[in-house]
């Protein structure tokens, strides 16, 4: 019942898209070896080459999205009796599975909210740009480092004292229980919403109830980990370790012409890898018709994923407390080439240690949560990942790897809120835990 409004928006969505040749676009063109928008805004698809001390990043050549603008991703919440209400947007994006997914109250690039697309104004923008706004959280968080080059967005949650009037049927105030349910439902809540939720104080998902206060044993284990409290200076420690890793990576990235990128071929309608297997993605161009959007028709490039990814966060009872395993994610688009990521990401398996595969298949392991999501439907086409939380037995000996960072649930809340520490995928997989908040 709680998600009926969302299902109605999805079933009634009139968005349509189709592929088209690059040359047929009226809005995008090649300039100095990059695919750029006619206004000079939004983003560009460029080629890059990388050199690094670390072998898994050294020699990378690939297309990448360069979007230096900082967008606004923001939820509005308000208290209603013993609950917290969230203003949710049912937002259609061409790359989403199901087209419509739940989005933050405001989800807009700088070009969009400055109306460089010639469309309508962004609803509720002043709640994030005006004066005397009360923010419960406000931080810059990174985007996917295998697809974006140094991309950050502002993630914010603002608390207001009323249920602001919604402008149309695409917005709805939902109780915290509906948000928790959405976090554990396939293809329902989008990348940006997940990121804002986990980077905000988690208590807002529990309303006035005790956070992680459910009766199930798994939830009680989460509560004990949360009550354990945060490790002193956990953010400073993580930043110190990341700084050392970035020095050791020695990443340098250079632009390269998209239409003459080593190992890649640009044809009339796609950019694709020339090597056997075709690579993890392609760049295609799409015409989009969207009567429900602020601009009702446009065309744009999207990064088309070829295979479904898998993202796993391992946990284990250690010294009587459930702890979670973070590992460095070495990705060419991240600052310095590395942030802390989940325990495992299939696309980054080239840098996974051999012992990790054994840990993932350890006898007696069990899956606590598993959800399929599509990522960043406004820039990616059908970029699906299975996100999972997996507990390994307490007696399984995980190697004392120098790259491992074991943290409590309280640590995770603090690390998610800090800018530039956890990858987008790490924040997304943590959001599964909040489905039990």
C-alpha positions, 0 to 999 in steps of 0.5 A, spaced: 500 500 500 505 504 501 508 504 494 502 504 490 503 512 488 510 510 486 507 504 482 501 508 479 507 513 476 511 508 473 505 505 470 503 511 467 510 514 465 510 516 457 517 517 457 520 513 450 527 513 447 530 510 441 538 510 439 540 515 434 546 516 430 551 521 433 551 526 427 543 526 427 543 530 434 541 537 434 544 538 441 551 535 441 557 535 436 564 533 436 569 538 438 576 537 439 576 530 440 570 530 445 562 529 445 560 536 447 553 539 448 552 545 444 551 550 450 558 548 453 554 546 459 551 539 462 557 534 461 562 532 455 564 525 453 571 524 453 577 519 452 582 519 457 589 515 458 592 514 465 599 512 467 600 510 474 604 506 479 599 501 481 598 496 475 590 496 475 590 503 473 596 504 469 595 504 461 587 505 462 584 508 456 577 509 456 571 514 454 569 517 460 563 522 462 567 529 464 561 533 468 565 538 473 558 542 475 556 540 482 549 538 482 544 538 488 541 532 490 536 534 496 531 531 500 526 535 504 523 532 511 518 534 516 516 531 522 509 529 523 507 526 529 511 520 531 514 520 524 518 523 519 515 524 512 520 525 506 518 529 500 519 524 494 519 525 487 517 520 482 523 521 476 523 518 469 530 517 467 531 514 460 537 509 463 533 507 469 530 500 469 522 501 469 524 508 467 521 511 473 524 511 480 524 514 487 528 520 487 530 526 492 526 532 492 531 536 488 535 532 483 538 537 478 545 539 475 547 546 475 545 546 468 538 544 469 537 548 475 540 554 471 535 552 465 540 552 460 536 546 457 530 551 456 525 547 460 521 549 466 524 551 473 526 546 478 521 545 483 523 546 491 530 549 489 530 555 494 529 550 500 537 548 498 539 555 495 535 560 499 537 563 506 536 561 513 535 554 511 536 548 516 540 543 514 541 536 517 546 534 512 550 537 507 556 534 504 560 533 497 560 526 495 563 522 489 560 519 483 561 512 480 569 513 478 569 508 473 564 512 469 565 519 471 572 523 471 572 527 478 565 528 479 562 530 485 555 532 487 552 536 493 548 531 498 543 535 502 537 533 507 533 539 509 528 539 515 522 544 514 516 545 519 511 544 514 508 539 509 510 543 503 504 543 497 506 538 491 506 541 484 503 535 481 502 528 481 510 526 481 511 529 488 509 525 494 510 526 502 512 519 504 513 516 511 519 513 513 517 506 513 515 507 505 522 509 504 525 503 508 521 498 504 523 502 498 531 501 500 529 493 500 525 493 493 528 492 486 529 498 482 525 502 486 529 508 489 535 511 485 542 512 486 542 519 488 536 518 493 540 512 496 546 517 496 543 522 500 539 518 505 545 514 507 549 521 508 544 524 512 543 522 520 540 515 520 535 517 525 530 520 520 529 513 517 526 511 524 522 517 525 521 517 533 522 509 534 529 506 536 533 506 530 535 498 528 529 497 534 526 491 530 525 484 533 529 480 528 535 477 530 539 480 524 536 487 526 538 486 533 545 484 531 545 491 527 543 495 533 548 492 537 553 494 532 550 501 532 550 501 539 558 499 540 559 507 538 564 510 533 571 508 533 575 515 535 577 519 529 575 514 524 574 519 519 581 522 520 584 515 520 580 513 513 583 520 510 590 518 513 590 511 510 587 514 503 592 519 502 597 514 503 594 510 498 593 516 493 601 517 494 602 510 492 597 510 486 601 516 483 595 516 478 596 521 472 590 522 467 591 525 460 585 527 455 585 523 449 581 524 442 574 520 443 575 518 435 582 516 436 582 512 442 587 506 443 583 500 443 576 503 442 572 505 435 568 510 434 562 509 429 556 512 426 552 510 432 557 508 438 563 508 441 565 501 443 572 497 445 575 493 439 578 488 444 575 481 445 569 481 449 567 488 448 569 491 454 564 493 460 560 499 456 559 502 450 557 510 449 550 510 445 546 516 443 539 516 444 533 521 443 528 522 449 521 524 449 518 525 456 512 529 457 512 529 464 519 532 465 521 539 465 524 539 458 519 534 454 524 532 448 531 532 448 537 527 445 543 525 449 549 520 449 548 515 455 553 510 457 550 503 456 553 497 460 554 490 457 554 486 463 550 486 470 555 488 476 555 485 483 557 489 489 558 486 496 559 488 503 561 483 507 560 483 515 562 478 520 562 478 528 568 480 531 570 480 538 562 480 539 560 485 535 558 485 527 563 489 523 563 491 516 569 490 511 571 496 507 576 495 501 580 500 497 576 501 490 581 503 485 578 507 479 581 512 474 575 517 475 576 518 483 580 523 486 587 520 486 584 514 484 582 511 490 576 511 495 574 506 500 569 501 497 565 495 498 568 489 500 567 486 493 565 489 486 566 485 480 568 490 475 574 492 479 576 484 480 582 485 477 585 488 484 581 484 488 586 479 492 585 472 491 583 470 498 577 475 497 574 470 492 574 464 498 571 469 503 565 470 498 564 463 498 565 461 505 561 455 507 556 457 512 556 464 509 549 467 508 546 473 505 542 478 509 540 483 504 540 483 496 537 488 492 538 489 484 538 496 482 540 501 476 545 506 477 544 513 474 539 513 469 540 520 467 547 518 464 547 510 464 543 506 460 541 499 464 547 500 468 544 494 473 548 491 479 546 486 484 547 489 491 548 485 497 550 484 504 553 477 506 555 475 513 561 470 513 561 465 519 565 468 526 570 462 525 572 464 518 579 467 518 579 473 514 587 474 512 590 480 516 590 484 509 593 491 510 588 494 505 582 492 510 578 497 514 573 493 519 568 498 521 562 498 526 555 500 523 556 507 527 563 508 524 559 507 517 554 512 519 560 517 520 564 515 514 558 516 509 557 523 512 564 525 510 565 527 503 570 524 499 571 517 503 566 512 501 565 510 493 558 511 490 557 504 490 559 503 498 554 508 500 549 504 495 550 498 499 550 501 506 543 503 504 540 496 504 542 496 512 538 502 512 532 498 510 532 495 517 532 502 521 
